[in-house]
Amino acid sequence: MHQLNVTRRSLGIRFPDKSDAQVTIWAPKATQIALNIHESQAVLPLQKDELGYWHLTTDQIKPGDQYTFVLNGNEEYPDPASLSQPQGVEGPSRAVDTAAYYWEDQSWINPSLDSYLIYEIHTGSFTDAGTFKALEAKLDYLKALGVTAIEIMPVSQFPDSRNWGYDGVYSFAVQHSYGGVQGLQHLVNTCHYKGLAVVLDVVYNHFGPEGNHMENFGPYLTDKYRTPWGRGINLDDNWCDGVRRHFIENALMWFRDFHIDALRLDAVHALMDFGPVHLLQELRQKVNELMQATGRQHYLFVECDLNDPRYIKPLSEQGYGMDAQWIDEFHHALRVAVGEDKTDYYADFDGLNHLAKSYKDAFVYDGQFSVVRQKLFGQKVHGNAGQQFIVFSQNHDQIGNRKQGERSSQLYSYEMLKLMAGAVLVSPFIPLLFMGEEWGETNPFFYFVNHTEPELAEAVRQGRKEEFATDDDDDDVPDPQTKETFEQTKLQWQLPAQEPHRTLLRYYQTLIALRHQLPALYHLDRDQLDVVADTDKELLTVRRWYEDQHVLCLMNFSKQPQSTTLSVSGEDICWEKLLDSADAQWQPNVPSASSKCPVLIKNGDAILLQPESFILYAQHHEKSRFHLPDPIPQRLYVP
């Protein structure tokens, strides 16, 4: 049992080659285990194997049957490796044959990492229906926008139907209200048909509190470590091997049985593992084995706030081998540059200087003293390409963790929204957009749950209030438990047909097209970049190049017009303006407004930048090869 075969799932119930069902469960605490098949009321004992595993081969359970496990003769629980929980986290499990789905994506090739442009989605609030099927109906819109990958927030089964997904209990089960196993498989297959990669957010640092019976089967948790969610996941304590296998098999399942292209691992700094091989290293090894066996490419992304290059260094350099990581510091520096108050974690950031540093070094803190942490923090990254870092101006955390869940459209001017978009999309990193950002969605993105246990629901409600107890304003904290809070987060798909949302959407589409078509932008070489911050005028100049093609990005974060003189080292060649956020075409409410910046400039020329504006110049680009995209047809975004 201890030898893991990456080509097939071994945990839970599976149906290899349409033959008898194979049943395997890890329960080192149990003295006896039986499988209770609800349809036939058959109760079948499992045989104890080595290392705490129990197994059974039977022809009495079929796909679609509901079942539970009976522990020690009297305790009955769902399967810890259940694939389906149609009656919720406390109901029986349902047997599923993942191999029954007919895949049509045999010719699909996962794009290279440097061509990823990610669009983050919460399935439940992305559409009115909140299902995988409804999400599919928006894929043509996303393709026309220019994104190359969608990232789906966690889908592992959680209580009821309203949840961010980070309270999932059954790591292998696909949220029933979204569409379950077949719904997710169909979505991925359709994405691949339309040329979109799929990233899935997974949570391996804790289990949700409601419906959590994991400890009745085995020591999934340990008292050695504490996390923000309580006891730590047992990755290096007694009986840790079965826990590690649980998560590694889960990751392999998403890749192998659901054809997911990349996983985003939530908050890996909370994975406390001081064993000889870190869980992430072992996961990397097993994913490599799977890729060798199948010929498919899969990526591993992590969320990590340690500024530790070890996470993205290859195994050959004693790293953990992750392909890329989120960079919150780029977001923090950008938000302070556009006017965010320097409170909480923003207190560590000074705006433009730190944004310039993040453009160049990815990590802002790579050995300096952090006032927030009260210590020297971080380590400099060397030799890591731009595609190993994912940046954004908004994401689910940075919006939803605000008291009122405000998006940028509720905090900043229309002009600043365009500037922030430009700052992200000209970076030498992988850009990530949060759903609705591209048209300036005005609905907030609140934190929401729907726990069915009254005491737990009240604890979450009070915890949310205590989190913002020191705020000066008198606004109430939105109740995360109510349906109204959830409904307010849904995207308003009628907005892209209205101004100024329609123009902002076209602006994003154009910026994305420029990024895809200009070699200096789509080659993510961190070394071929210069950045200069003028803090007095609140100007940032970013120059990137690839071979003989160069781009120049001018950003005015000031609320006043600012003049600057172009001074670029190298040949004295004219720069041609490709996009100016202050031009009339990007001003739906003031048609007569226009930038005064010249179409052609060269060294020594004076430039007047409009308030809160972004300008992109280029040289040595083949104009005949650059094509502005056709505007997204309205039929693609109407409800």
C-alpha positions in Angstrom: 0.0 0.0 0.0 2.8 2.4 0.7 3.9 2.6 -3.0 1.9 5.3 -4.7 0.9 4.7 -8.3 0.5 8.2 -9.9 -1.6 6.8 -12.8 -4.6 5.9 -10.7 -6.4 7.0 -7.5 -6.1 4.5 -4.7 -8.2 6.2 -1.9 -12.0 6.0 -1.6 -14.1 3.9 -4.0 -13.1 3.5 -7.6 -14.1 1.2 -10.5 -10.9 0.1 -12.4 -11.6 -1.2 -15.9 -15.4 -1.2 -15.1 -14.8 -4.2 -12.9 -15.6 -4.8 -9.2 -15.3 -1.8 -7.0 -12.0 -1.3 -5.1 -12.5 0.3 -1.7 -9.6 1.7 0.3 -9.7 3.9 3.4 -6.9 5.1 5.8 -8.1 4.7 9.4 -5.2 3.7 11.7 -7.4 4.5 14.8 -10.1 2.0 13.9 -10.4 -1.5 15.2 -12.9 -2.5 12.6 -14.5 -0.8 9.5 -17.5 -1.7 7.3 -18.9 -0.3 4.2 -22.7 0.5 4.5 -24.3 0.6 1.0 -27.5 2.6 1.6 -29.5 1.4 -1.5 -29.1 -2.3 -0.6 -28.5 -1.9 3.1 -25.6 -4.2 2.7 -22.9 -3.8 5.4 -19.6 -5.2 4.2 -16.5 -5.5 6.4 -13.1 -4.2 5.2 -9.9 -6.1 5.7 -7.0 -4.4 7.6 -3.8 -3.9 5.6 -0.5 -2.4 6.5 0.2 1.3 7.5 -3.3 1.9 8.8 -5.1 1.1 5.5 -8.2 -1.0 5.1 -9.5 -2.4 1.8 -12.3 -4.3 0.1 -13.1 -5.6 -3.4 -16.8 -6.0 -4.1 -19.4 -6.1 -6.9 -22.2 -4.9 -4.6 -21.6 -1.1 -5.0 -22.1 0.7 -8.3 -21.6 4.3 -9.5 -24.4 6.4 -8.1 -24.9 4.3 -5.0 -24.7 6.2 -1.7 -22.6 4.9 1.2 -21.0 5.5 4.5 -18.3 3.9 6.6 -19.1 2.3 10.0 -16.2 2.6 12.4 -15.8 0.3 15.4 -19.3 -1.1 15.0 -21.3 2.0 15.9 -19.8 5.3 14.4 -21.0 6.1 10.9 -19.4 8.8 8.7 -19.0 9.8 5.1 -15.9 8.8 3.2 -12.9 11.1 3.9 -12.0 10.6 0.2 -15.5 11.0 -1.1 -16.0 12.4 -4.6 -19.6 13.4 -4.2 -21.7 14.7 -1.3 -25.2 15.3 -2.8 -26.8 15.8 0.6 -24.1 18.1 1.9 -21.1 17.6 4.3 -23.1 15.6 6.8 -24.9 13.3 4.3 -23.8 10.0 2.8 -21.1 9.9 0.1 -22.0 8.8 -3.5 -19.8 6.5 -5.5 -18.5 8.0 -8.7 -16.6 6.6 -11.7 -14.4 9.5 -12.9 -13.3 7.4 -15.9 -16.9 7.4 -17.2 -16.5 10.8 -18.7 -15.6 10.9 -22.4 -12.8 13.5 -22.9 -12.4 15.3 -26.2 -9.3 17.3 -25.4 -6.7 14.8 -26.5 -5.0 17.5 -28.7 -5.0 20.1 -25.9 -1.6 21.4 -25.0 -1.2 23.4 -21.8 0.2 26.8 -22.8 3.7 27.8 -21.7 3.7 29.5 -18.4 4.8 32.9 -19.8 1.7 33.1 -21.9 -0.7 32.7 -19.0 -3.0 35.6 -18.3 -5.3 34.5 -15.5 -8.9 35.4 -14.7 -10.0 34.5 -11.2 -13.6 33.3 -10.7 -15.8 32.4 -7.8 -18.3 30.0 -9.4 -21.2 30.8 -7.1 -21.2 34.6 -7.7 -19.8 34.7 -11.3 -23.3 34.2 -12.7 -26.9 34.3 -11.4 -27.1 30.5 -11.5 -23.8 30.0 -9.9 -22.9 26.8 -11.6 -20.2 25.3 -13.8 -22.8 25.1 -16.7 -23.5 28.9 -16.4 -19.8 29.6 -16.2 -19.4 27.7 -19.5 -21.8 30.2 -21.2 -19.3 33.0 -20.5 -16.2 31.3 -21.9 -16.5 32.9 -25.3 -16.6 36.3 -23.6 -13.4 35.5 -21.7 -11.8 34.3 -24.8 -12.7 37.5 -26.6 -11.3 39.5 -23.6 -8.0 37.9 -24.2 -7.4 35.8 -21.1 -5.6 32.5 -21.5 -6.5 30.8 -18.3 -9.3 30.8 -15.7 -8.6 30.3 -12.0 -11.6 28.8 -10.1 -11.8 29.4 -6.4 -12.0 26.1 -4.3 -14.7 23.6 -5.3 -14.2 21.0 -2.6 -17.5 20.3 -0.9 -18.5 22.9 1.7 -21.7 23.4 3.8 -24.8 24.4 1.8 -24.2 26.5 -1.3 -22.8 29.8 -0.2 -19.1 29.9 0.7 -15.8 31.2 -0.6 -14.7 27.5 -0.8 -11.9 27.7 1.8 -14.1 25.9 4.4 -14.2 22.7 2.4 -14.0 19.4 4.3 -14.0 16.8 1.6 -10.9 17.5 -0.5 -11.8 15.1 -3.3 -15.6 15.9 -3.5 -16.7 18.5 -6.1 -19.3 21.0 -4.7 -22.7 19.5 -5.5 -24.5 22.8 -6.0 -21.9 23.9 -8.7 -22.5 20.7 -10.8 -20.4 18.0 -9.1 -17.8 15.8 -10.7 -19.4 15.6 -14.2 -20.0 19.3 -14.2 -16.4 20.2 -13.5 -15.1 17.7 -16.1 -17.4 19.1 -18.7 -16.3 22.7 -17.9 -12.6 21.8 -18.2 -13.2 19.9 -21.5 -15.1 22.9 -22.9 -12.4 25.3 -21.7 -9.8 23.3 -23.5 -11.9 23.2 -26.7 -12.1 27.0 -26.6 -8.3 27.3 -25.9 -8.4 28.2 -22.2 -6.3 26.6 -19.5 -7.9 25.9 -16.1 -6.3 26.6 -12.7 -8.0 25.2 -9.6 -7.5 26.7 -6.1 -7.0 24.0 -3.5 -6.7 24.1 0.3 -4.2 21.8 2.0 -3.5 23.9 5.1 -6.7 23.1 7.0 -10.1 21.4 6.9 -13.4 23.4 7.3 -15.1 23.1 10.7 -18.5 21.9 9.7 -18.9 18.2 8.8 -15.3 17.6 9.7 -15.0 14.0 10.9 -11.4 13.4 9.7 -10.0 12.9 13.2 -12.3 10.0 13.7 -10.4 8.1 11.0 -6.9 9.1 11.7 -4.5 11.8 13.1 -5.0 14.3 10.3 -4.1 17.1 12.7 -1.3 17.7 15.2 -0.8 19.7 18.4 2.8 20.4 17.4 1.7 23.5 15.4 -1.0 26.1 15.4 -2.4 27.9 12.4 -5.0 30.7 12.0 -7.6 27.9 11.7 -6.5 25.9 14.8 -4.4 22.8 15.0 -1.9 22.2 12.2 -2.2 19.6 9.5 -0.1 16.6 10.5 2.7 16.5 7.9 5.6 15.4 10.1 4.2 13.9 13.3 3.2 10.3 14.2 1.2 8.7 11.4 1.8 11.6 9.0 2.4 9.4 6.0 -1.3 8.8 5.5 -2.1 12.5 5.8 0.6 13.4 3.2 -0.7 10.8 0.9 -4.3 12.2 1.2 -3.2 15.5 -0.2 -0.7 14.2 -2.8 -3.4 11.9 -4.2 -5.8 14.7 -4.2 -3.5 16.9 -6.4 -2.8 14.1 -8.7 -6.6 13.4 -9.1 -7.3 16.9 -10.2 -4.6 16.7 -12.9 -5.2 13.2 -14.0 -9.0 12.7 -13.7 -10.2 16.2 -14.3 -7.5 17.4 -16.7 -6.8 20.5 -14.6 -3.8 22.4 -16.0 -2.5 24.1 -12.8 -3.2 24.1 -9.1 -3.0 27.2 -6.9 -2.2 26.0 -3.3 -3.6 28.2 -0.7 -1.3 29.8 2.0 1.5 27.2 1.9 3.3 29.1 4.6 0.8 27.4 6.9 2.0 23.9 5.9 4.3 23.1 8.8 6.6 20.3 7.7 10.0 19.8 9.2 10.5 16.3 7.8 13.4 15.4 5.5 11.3 16.0 2.4 8.8 18.8 2.6 5.3 18.0 1.4 5.7 20.4 -1.6 8.9 18.7 -2.7 7.2 15.3 -2.6 4.2 16.7 -4.5 6.5 18.2 -7.1 8.2 14.8 -7.5 4.9 12.9 -7.9 3.5 15.5 -10.4 6.7 15.1 -12.4 6.1 11.3 -12.5 2.5 11.9 -13.6 3.6 14.2 -16.4 6.2 11.7 -17.6 3.5 9.0 -17.6 0.8 11.0 -19.4 2.8 13.4 -21.5 0.7 16.3 -20.2 2.1 19.5 -18.7 0.9 20.6 -15.2 1.9 23.6 -13.1 1.9 24.2 -9.3 1.3 27.8 -8.1 1.5 28.8 -4.4 0.3 31.6 -2.2 3.1 32.3 0.2 3.9 35.4 2.3 7.4 34.4 3.4 9.4 36.0 0.5 11.4 32.8 0.5 12.9 31.9 -2.9 13.1 28.2 -1.8 9.5 27.7 -2.8 10.1 28.4 -6.4 13.6 27.1 -6.8 13.9 23.7 -8.6 14.4 20.5 -6.7 17.9 20.3 -8.2 18.8 23.4 -6.1 17.2 22.0 -2.9 14.1 24.1 -3.6 10.4 23.0 -3.4 10.0 23.1 -7.2 6.8 25.2 -7.4 6.3 26.8 -10.8 5.1 30.2 -9.6 3.8 32.2 -6.7 1.4 35.1 -6.0 3.2 38.4 -5.1 1.0 40.3 -2.7 3.7 42.9 -2.3 3.3 44.1 -5.9 -0.4 44.7 -5.0 0.4 46.4 -1.7 2.9 48.8 -3.3 0.5 49.6 -6.1 -2.4 50.3 -3.8 -0.4 52.6 -1.7 0.8 54.4 -4.8 -2.8 55.0 -5.9 -3.8 56.4 -2.4 -4.5 53.5 0.0 -4.0 54.4 3.6 -0.8 53.1 5.1 -2.5 51.0 7.8 -2.3 47.3 8.7 0.0 45.5 6.3 0.1 48.6 4.0 2.2 50.3 6.7 5.2 48.6 5.3 4.9 50.2 1.8 5.8 53.7 0.6 4.1 53.5 -2.8 6.2 54.4 -5.9 9.6 53.4 -4.7 8.4 50.0 -3.6 6.3 49.5 -6.7 9.5 50.2 -8.8 11.4 47.7 -6.7 8.7 45.1 -7.2 8.9 45.5 -10.9 12.6 44.8 -10.8 13.0 42.4 -7.9 9.5 40.9 -7.5 9.8 40.9 -3.7 9.8 44.3 -2.1 11.2 43.0 1.2 14.3 40.8 0.5 16.3 41.4 3.7 15.1 44.9 4.9 13.5 45.7 8.2 9.7 45.3 8.2 7.9 47.6 10.6 4.8 45.4 10.5 6.7 42.3 11.3 9.3 44.0 13.5 12.2 42.1 12.0 14.4 41.8 8.9 12.3 40.0 6.4 12.7 38.1 3.1 15.5 37.0 0.8 16.4 38.2 -2.7 15.5 36.1 -5.7 18.2 35.2 -8.2 17.7 33.5 -11.5 13.9 33.2 -11.3 12.1 34.2 -14.5 9.2 36.6 -14.6 6.7 33.8 -15.2 7.4 32.5 -11.7 5.5 35.5 -10.2 1.8 36.3 -10.4 0.7 39.9 -9.9 -2.7 41.7 -9.6 -4.4 44.9 -8.6 -7.3 43.0 -7.1 -8.1 39.4 -6.0 -10.6 37.7 -3.8 -8.6 38.2 -0.6 -7.7 41.8 -1.1 -11.3 42.7 -1.8 -13.2 40.4 0.4 -11.0 41.0 3.5 -12.0 44.6 3.5 -14.8 45.5 5.9 -17.2 46.5 3.1 -15.7 44.3 0.4 -15.0 47.3 -1.9 -13.6 46.7 -5.3 -11.3 49.3 -6.9 -14.2 50.8 -8.8 -15.7 51.8 -5.4 -12.5 53.3 -4.1 -10.8 55.1 -7.0 -11.5 57.2 -10.0 -12.3 55.9 -13.4 -8.9 57.3 -14.6 -7.1 55.4 -11.8 -8.7 52.1 -12.8 -7.1 52.5 -16.2 -3.8 53.3 -14.7 -3.9 50.3 -12.4 -4.8 48.0 -15.3 -1.8 49.3 -17.2 0.6 48.9 -14.2 -0.3 45.2 -14.0 -0.5 44.3 -17.7 2.9 45.8 -18.6 4.7 44.0 -15.7 7.3 41.3 -16.5 5.1 38.8 -14.5 2.0 36.7 -15.0 -1.1 39.1 -14.7 -4.2 38.0 -12.8 -7.6 39.8 -13.1 -10.4 39.3 -10.7 -13.8 38.7 -12.2 -15.6 41.8 -13.3 -12.5 44.0 -12.8 -12.3 44.6 -16.5 -15.6 46.5 -16.7 -15.3 48.1 -13.3 -17.9 46.0 -11.5 -19.6 48.1 -8.8 -21.0 45.3 -6.6 -18.7 44.5 -3.6 -17.2 41.1 -3.0 -18.1 40.3 0.6 -16.9 37.4 2.7 -19.8 35.0 2.9 -20.6 31.6 4.3 -23.7 29.6 5.1 -23.0 27.3 8.1 -26.0 25.2 9.2 -24.7 24.8 12.8 -26.1 27.9 14.7 -23.2 28.1 17.1 -20.6 28.0 14.3 -22.6 30.6 12.3 -22.6 33.0 15.3 -18.9 32.4 15.9 -18.1 33.4 12.3 -20.4 36.4 12.6 -18.8 37.6 15.8 -15.3 36.9 14.5 -15.9 39.1 11.5 -17.1 41.9 13.8 -14.1 41.6 16.1 -11.8 41.8 13.1 -13.0 45.3 12.4 -13.7 46.4 15.9 -11.0 49.1 15.9 -12.3 50.8 12.7 -13.3 54.4 13.1 -16.3 54.3 10.8 -19.8 53.4 12.1 -20.6 51.1 9.2 -21.9 47.7 10.2 -20.0 44.6 9.1 -22.0 42.8 6.5 -23.4 39.6 8.0 -21.5 36.8 6.2 -24.2 34.3 7.0 -27.2 35.9 5.2 -28.3 35.2 1.6 -28.5 39.0 1.0 -24.8 39.4 1.6 -24.1 36.7 -0.9 -26.5 38.0 -3.5 -24.9 41.4 -3.4 -21.6 39.9 -4.6 -22.9 38.6 -7.9 -21.6 40.1 -11.0 -23.9 42.5 -12.9 -23.6 41.2 -16.4 -25.8 44.1 -17.8 -23.0 46.6 -16.9 -20.7 45.9 -19.8 -23.4 47.3 -22.2 -23.5 50.6 -20.3 -21.0 53.4 -19.9 -18.4 53.9 -18.6 -18.2 50.1 -18.2 -18.3 49.4 -21.9 -15.3 51.7 -22.6 -13.3 50.4 -19.7 -13.9 46.8 -20.9 -12.6 47.8 -24.4 -9.6 49.5 -22.8 -8.7 46.3 -20.9 -9.2 44.2 -24.1 -6.8 46.5 -26.0 -4.2 46.5 -23.2 -4.4 42.7 -23.2 -4.0 42.5 -27.0 -0.9 44.8 -26.8 0.6 42.5 -24.2 0.0 39.4 -26.4 1.4 41.0 -29.5 4.4 43.0 -28.4 7.5 40.8 -27.9 8.9 43.2 -25.2 5.7 42.6 -23.2 5.1 38.9 -23.7 8.7 37.9 -23.1 8.9 37.9 -19.3 12.6 38.7 -18.8 13.1 40.5 -15.5 16.6 41.5 -16.5 15.5 43.4 -19.6 13.7 46.1 -17.7 14.5 49.5 -16.4 12.3 51.4 -13.9 12.6 54.9 -12.5 10.4 56.5 -9.8 10.0 60.2 -9.5 8.3 60.5 -6.1 8.1 64.3 -6.3 5.9 64.2 -9.4 4.5 60.8 -8.6 5.7 59.5 -12.0 6.8 56.0 -12.8 8.7 55.1 -16.0 9.1 51.4 -17.0 11.1 50.4 -20.0 11.1 46.8 -21.3 12.8 45.3 -24.3 13.3 42.1 -26.2 16.0 41.9 -28.9 15.5 45.2 -30.8 11.8 45.8 -29.8 11.3 48.2 -26.9 8.3 49.5 -25.0 8.1 52.6 -22.7 5.4 52.9 -20.1 4.8 56.3 -18.5 2.5 56.4 -15.4 1.3 59.5 -13.6 -0.1 58.6 -10.2 -0.7 62.2 -9.3 -4.0 64.0 -9.4 -2.4 66.8 -11.3 -0.9 67.1 -14.8 2.9 66.4 -14.7 5.6 67.2 -17.2 8.7 65.1 -17.7 11.5 65.0 -20.2 12.2 61.8 -22.0 15.7 60.5 -21.2 16.3 56.9 -22.4 19.8 55.5 -22.8 20.7 54.1 -26.2 20.0 55.1 -29.7 18.1 58.3 -30.4 15.1 56.6 -32.1 11.5 57.8 -32.2 9.0 56.2 -29.9 5.4 55.8 -31.3 2.4 56.1 -29.0 0.3 52.9 -29.0 -2.1 53.7 -26.1 -2.9 56.7 -23.9 -5.5 56.3 -21.2 -6.3 60.0 -21.4 -7.2 59.9 -25.1 -10.7 60.7 -26.1 -11.6 57.2 -27.1 -11.1 56.1 -23.4 -13.3 59.0 -22.0 -16.9 58.0 -22.4 -18.3 60.7 -20.2 -16.2 63.5 -21.6 -16.0 62.9 -25.4 -14.0 66.1 -26.0 -11.2 65.3 -23.7 -7.9 64.2 -25.2 -4.3 63.8 -24.2 -1.8 66.3 -25.4 1.0 63.8 -25.6 2.6 63.6 -29.0 2.2 60.5 -31.2 6.0 60.4 -31.8 8.7 61.3 -29.2 12.4 61.0 -28.9 15.1 61.7 -26.3 14.9 65.2 -24.9 11.3 65.8 -25.8 9.0 67.2 -23.1 5.9 65.2 -22.3 2.8 66.4 -20.4 1.0 63.5 -18.7 -2.6 64.0 -17.7 -3.7 63.2 -14.1 -3.9 59.5 -13.2 -2.9 58.4 -16.7 -1.0 55.7 -18.4 0.8 55.9 -21.7 2.5 53.1 -23.7 5.1 53.9 -26.4 7.0 51.4 -28.5 9.8 51.3 -31.0 11.0 48.7 -33.5 7.6 47.1 -33.6 6.1 45.8 -36.8 2.9 47.8 -37.1 1.6 45.5 -39.8 1.5 42.7 -37.3 -0.3 44.6 -34.6 -4.0 44.4 -34.7 -6.5 45.9 -32.3 -9.1 43.4 -31.3 -12.7 43.7 -32.4 -14.9 45.0 -29.6 -16.5 42.1 -27.6 -20.0 41.6 -29.0 -22.7 42.6 -26.6 -24.3 39.2 -27.0 -21.3 37.6 -25.1 -22.0 39.5 -21.9 -25.7 40.0 -21.6 -27.3 37.9 -18.8 
